Amino acid sequence: MTGAPQSEPELCSAKGCRAGAAWQLLWNNPRIHTPDRRKVWLACDDHKDSLEAFLGARGFLKDTVPH
């Protein structure tokens, strides 16, 4: 069988979660990142709110967009 290799699905960033990512949580730590830098955590529907809360409580969350 020939063809392009299949890529692995991108998974949620929550510890131990093996679900596919549905969201991108864009964040930065203003103490160590420039204001325009965005790091990305991936989230499934079940962990979106808890990961947003974690980043938001620290003032790191900048945006959440569909993956």
N, C-alpha and C positions, 0 to 999 in steps of 0.2 A: 504494500500500500504506500502510495506517495502522497505528498502534499505538505503544506506548512505545518510545523509542529503546533500542537494545541497548547495554549498557555493555561497556567493554573488560574483558577478564579481568585480574585482578590478577596481576602477575608476581613472580617470585623477585627478592629484593634483591641477589643475588650479581652482581658486575660482569659484564656481558655476557650474563647468562642471560636467555633469553626464555621459559622454562618457566612454566607456571601455578603459583601458590602453593598449597601443601598445608598449610603450617605458619605459625604466628605466633610469632615469638620476641619475648617481652616483656622489655624491658631499661630500665635507666636508668643515668646516670652520676652517682654520689652527690656528686661535686664541684660539679655544676651543676644537678641536679634534686632536687626534694623527694622524700623516701622513697616517697611514694604515687604519684608520676608514673611512667607506663609509656609508653615509646616502642615502636614495633612495626617489626620487620623481617619481611618475608615470605620464606619459603623453600620451594623445591621439595624433593622427596625426596632428590635428588642432592646438594644443598648444605646441607641441614639440619645435619648433623654439623659441617661446617667453619665455618658461621656461628655455631653454638653454641660451638664451641671458641674462636673469635675473641672473642666477647663474654665467655665464661667466663674466659678468661685475664686479662681486665682487671677481672673482678669485676662486670661489668655485667649479665649474664644473670640474670633473675629467674624466668622460666617459659617453657615451650614448650607451645603448645596447638594443636589442629587448626584449620585455617582454614576 
